[in-house]
Amino acid sequence: MLKALQIKFEIILILLIFTSISKADLLKPNKDILPSEVVKIQLTGLQNNDSDFKDGGIEQTWNFAHPNNKRVTGPLSKFKMMIKSDSYEMMINHLSHTITELGSSDKWAQFEVIILDKDKIYHKFNWQVEKYTLDGSLKDCWLTTMVSSPIPLGSSI
């Protein structure tokens, strides 16, 4: 009995270590990441949502959300529910995406994002990032401030 309990404990410990290592691999904002790269990081995460761990892509997206955006969409558990809702679920495990810059300045950048979802339907989004200007660890980092509701563009078939 004690041996079985010890084995279960070791398995749980290994799983916890694996999960924490995987979560540590998520990218964090830094001032060297360009605005288009922020969008690419988030979309790639969502495209491969459960690759490293369950909802890892959603957590990656959350890492690059602007604090003002997090106040509206957070906490993380609420953000996960929002992304998994009918409004944004097409982003999860999508097949491909394109990112086109629509305009930018030294403080903001706006992109048109087109996603081909797993059902082979295209969706368009407006995606905006802004440079964080307050002091702290996020100073001068580009962070997502807005993602529009999706606009369905029809099937790829």
Sequence and secondary structure as in RCSB ss.txt:
>XXXX:A:sequence
MLKALQIKFEIILILLIFTSISKADLLKPNKDILPSEVVKIQLTGLQNNDSDFKDGGIEQTWNFAHPNNKRVTGP
LSKFKMMIKSDSYEMMINHLSHTITELGSSDKWAQFEVIILDKDKIYHKFNWQVEKYTLDGSLKDCWLTTMVSSP
IPLGSSI
>XXXX:A:secstr
 HHHHHHHHHHHHHHHHHHHHHHHTS    TTS HHHHHHHHHHHHHTTTSSSTTHHHHHHHHTB HHHHHHH S
HHHHHHHHTSTTTGGGTT SEEEEEEEEE SSEEEEEEEEE TTSEEEEEEEEEEE  SSSTTTT EEEEEE   
EEEEE  
